[in-house]
Amino acid sequence: MKNGSLVKLIDVHKTYRTGEMEVPAVRGVSLEIKRGEFLALMGASGSGKSTLMNILGCLDRPTSGSYFLDNADVSGLDRDQLADIRNRKIGFVFQSFNLLPRTSARENAELPLVYSTQRLSHAQLRERADRVLASVGLAGREDHPPSQLSGGQQQRVAIARALINDPEVLLADEPTGNLDSRTSVEIMAIFQQLNERGITIIMVTHEQDIAAYAQRNVVMRDGVVVDDRVVPQRSDAATQLEQPLPSTL
Amino acid sequence: MRIAPTFNVAYRALRRNKMRSVLTALGIIIGVGAVIAMVGIGNGAKAQVEAQIASLGQNVILIFSGSTTSSGIRTGWGGAGTLKIEDAEAIRREVPGVIGVSEEVVSTTQVAAGNQNWFTRIFGESADYFDIRQWPLSDGAPFTPQDVRSANKVCVIGRTTATQIYGNENPIGQILRIKNVPFTILGVLTPKGLSPQGVDQDDIVVMPYTSAMKRVSGGTTLRNINVQIGDPGQIAAAQQQIISLLRQRHNIRPGRDDDFTVRTQEEIAEAATATSRVMTVLLGAIAGVSLVVGGIGIMNIMLVSVTERTREIGVRMAVGARGNDILTQFLIEAVTLSSVGGLIGIVCGIGASALLSTYAHWPTLISIGSIAIAFLFSAAVGIFFGFYPARKAAALDPIEALRYE
């Protein structure tokens, strides 16, 4: 595992240009995330956390500064190279699930493999999608389209889709934002379980109690990191699910 | 990228909006169908004209008396009376490669037999005429060179003339009175149908030109001379030789216009098919416009589709689709629309041509080539008009696409 550092940001800036005005969104963030961490990125809206998330997800490039992912500098790559990095190393989970409508859970989960350089047979594709769907508790629902699944189930399909290419890092942008609290805990239980299996997770959230499921919280304000600490009393989603939650009733 | 799932995605996207896809494809169906049917009609007309020109005979050179511009007075073909019987004999004698010559005089008159009479055309010809025009007799026998030399009162008649005068009776051996001269009918020509100008070629009496000049029309000059050449390669040379021979015989000084016109069958065919060729191009072009309109319909729907599926494009990009993958996906969709439309259009076009030839009796001709071109063209329309929307999709910014509501 080399030096154990999976993500390394060095003085990353991102400035948007609207006409003559230059709007700085991220103003010098240096951050190191180790393999196997579960980190929550927090901050109010406008704090620059979404912009930083886009850079971490290789959807956007920093204006200046360096971004090393898995010891490779990705800050200067072009569109196609970034697409390949996203395909091989990053799994996305979105607030609004972003599943393809009228498409079965299995085919949604298979989607990254369609753009993969690996050549898999139709049967292998199917086998892998079913396995990863089963790992998030969706065995038996492989053929259901999103419209026949609950919000929590849809988010699990999205997690399965993020995991199918064995990514280095799972990026979740407000993954519980559209879910009720019990379902949110269920999703956190899956995240913690995945993290225990060694998957690195970076999660953007503005909810303190959701951030409490992570190991480490990084707080941003006005484009800079203002707080970076280890969560002192970590919530354990699995234990919470065993007892009835007063808040959901 | 994997191609099979991409086709699958395209297929599903098209099926999701069934009505929209059908209507979009309809533009291409109509376009391709129109191209197939219109070009079929044009080619059919051309083929018909060509067949009629071929019925003039093979390797034929036609010499008309008079020139279209003789000393400023436009006398037209056959109008000047400058061709003599001796000219024809000289051609027969002196031009190499000639295998048949027929002196021709034409008049129209009333013919009668029994209590029936009929107004028809009288062609005076030599005995070579039936070979030159490849016009065999269906009954009886043609007149002979001896009949021509002796100006015998014999003739053969066309099918129309035969039925008009004799009905179902056998005309062979009967007497036909032309200008009160009794002619014996030797045979009946096989039916030839309409000429390119719409004249009934079977409404005719053919007799030795000597008899026609002496007993019917009374003239001493020929309207035209039909010459047949044995080897197609010699036609051009023979044409030149006939021109110089006739100029010499008619004492035309260098620099003066000919008082005759020499046309090869090829030149006549060229002129006759030019019209139908122009018609084919014109019809095809008009139909092509509807194909382009169909293509614009595809572009329109693809633009709508790209906007509607902006989020899907964002998701695909987020999980690793490159710009080219997105481009290919939308291009495949557009080409699927246009080529499926093209295939249906081909079937419709063939059907429309079949209906036209059955009910309107228009000759139509559909070649494999025109089908292949129409299909390739429809696919090309899909690529051409699908490219702009597809490129637009491929150029989307994944972040904005994901945020699109």
Interface residues (C-beta under 8 A of the other chain):
Chain A: N54 G57 L59 D60 R79 D80 A83 D84 R86 N87 R88 F92 F94 N98 L99 L100 R102 T103 E110 L111 P112 L113 V114 Y115 S116 H122 R161 N165
Chain B: M1 R2 A4 P5 T6 R12 R16 R311 E312 G314 V315 R316 M317 A318 V319 G320 A321 R322 G323 N324 D325 P398 I399 L402
